[in-house]
Amino acid sequence: MSPLSQRAFESVTRLFRQVSGIQLTEAKQALVVGRLQRLAQEAGDASIEAYVARMTRPNAPAEEMTRLIDRLTTNETYFFREPQHFNDLADRLRAHASQGQPREFLVWSGASSSGEEAYSIAMLMADVLGLKAPWRVIGTDLSTAMVDAARRGLYTLDRARMVPPDYLKRFCLKGQGAHDGKLLVAKAVRSRVHFEAANLMQPLPASLPSFDVIFLRNVLIYFDTDAKAGIVRRVMERLRPDGVLYTGHAESISNLQLPLRTVSTSVHVHA
Ligand SMILES: C[S@@+](CC[C@H](N)C(=O)[O-])C[C@H]1O[C@@H](n2cnc3c(N)ncnc32)[C@H](O)[C@@H]1O
């Protein structure tokens, strides 16, 4: 692996922080160097130093900047991760259905990565509310590469370990030919999920409505306290007065002094 000077490491992590809000620490240095090495090779730069110098100039090429931000984000995710939230959501969906309300039920996956979380939510909604009921899922992510992957809804089978067998049968198609060993989320479910790019560090797109449920999981962990508070405040503005916010189990927001109440582990409502 070619070396990266401390100065170059700092300038690229500063740039990444300005765009994403995420501080990559020294502990991530080897990972960052590995990813930059591939980017530099693909872009035809002679070294990572040359790549970093080019990308930290004010006139850095926009397309390459998107690629750089995409590669430096951590996109680890899988279907039905942290299942307690899905059990909690199922209860809320049943309560909503029992009111016989025709109102559309809206759920947001606020850092949707490659889409597994949003499609898990949609499969549960298809099961509990049915495909005829009015509901929608919106997934957003900083990484445009992840948004594109999510829209495809095509996954290797090893990502589907946690999908209930019944859901696999009802809501997924087994890939054939070129897609052997893969699953495709069925069109009936896929068409109820919309993905778009959104940076949680910036004002949220006006297109995002008020949601009944927001999943904001395994993303706050990357931010410092101020950035975290800013994100949660912005996100809560899009939560209905009776709505619920889920954060990752490892993510504490109780110290942020925000007008919210934690009702059980990583489940929050407006105060
Ligand atoms: C580890 S994944 C979490 C995926 C999913 N929520 C889960 O719990 O499995 C974190 C995601 O947050 C996204 N992300 C990082 N910074 C972001 C920002 N400022 N705005 C929006 N998304 C961001 C990354 O691109 C990545 O896809």
The ligand as a MOL file (V3000), in Angstrom:
LIG
                    3D

  0  0  0     0  0            999 V3000
M  V30 BEGIN CTAB
M  V30 COUNTS 27 29 0 0 0
M  V30 BEGIN ATOM
M  V30 1 C -23.9030 1.8850 8.3860 0
M  V30 2 S -25.0320 2.4930 7.2060 0 CHG=1
M  V30 3 C -26.5670 2.2540 8.0700 0
M  V30 4 C -27.6220 1.6510 7.1860 0
M  V30 5 C -28.9500 1.3020 7.8810 0
M  V30 6 N -29.5920 2.4630 8.4260 0
M  V30 7 C -28.7610 0.2470 8.9410 0
M  V30 8 O -28.9460 0.5350 10.1280 0
M  V30 9 O -28.4160 -0.8900 8.5970 0 CHG=-1
M  V30 10 C -24.7530 4.2580 7.3590 0
M  V30 11 C -25.2520 5.0400 6.1470 0
M  V30 12 O -25.2700 6.4330 6.4940 0
M  V30 13 C -24.9770 7.1620 5.3370 0
M  V30 14 N -24.5400 8.5300 5.7060 0
M  V30 15 C -23.3710 8.9210 6.2540 0
M  V30 16 N -23.3390 10.2510 6.4300 0
M  V30 17 C -24.5270 10.7190 5.9800 0
M  V30 18 C -25.0870 12.0210 5.8830 0
M  V30 19 N -24.4150 13.1190 6.2760 0
M  V30 20 N -26.3310 12.1290 5.3520 0
M  V30 21 C -27.0270 11.0330 4.9430 0
M  V30 22 N -26.5430 9.7770 5.0120 0
M  V30 23 C -25.3110 9.6180 5.5250 0
M  V30 24 C -23.8700 6.3560 4.6670 0
M  V30 25 O -23.7510 6.6600 3.2850 0
M  V30 26 C -24.3420 4.9190 4.9340 0
M  V30 27 O -25.0510 4.3880 3.8380 0
M  V30 END ATOM
M  V30 BEGIN BOND
M  V30 1 1 1 2
M  V30 2 1 2 3
M  V30 3 1 2 10
M  V30 4 1 3 4
M  V30 5 1 4 5
M  V30 6 1 5 6
M  V30 7 1 5 7
M  V30 8 2 7 8
M  V30 9 1 7 9
M  V30 10 1 10 11
M  V30 11 1 11 12
M  V30 12 1 11 26
M  V30 13 1 12 13
M  V30 14 1 13 14
M  V30 15 1 13 24
M  V30 16 1 14 15
M  V30 17 1 14 23
M  V30 18 2 15 16
M  V30 19 1 16 17
M  V30 20 1 17 18
M  V30 21 2 17 23
M  V30 22 1 18 19
M  V30 23 2 18 20
M  V30 24 1 20 21
M  V30 25 2 21 22
M  V30 26 1 22 23
M  V30 27 1 24 25
M  V30 28 1 24 26
M  V30 29 1 26 27
M  V30 END BOND
M  V30 END CTAB
M  END
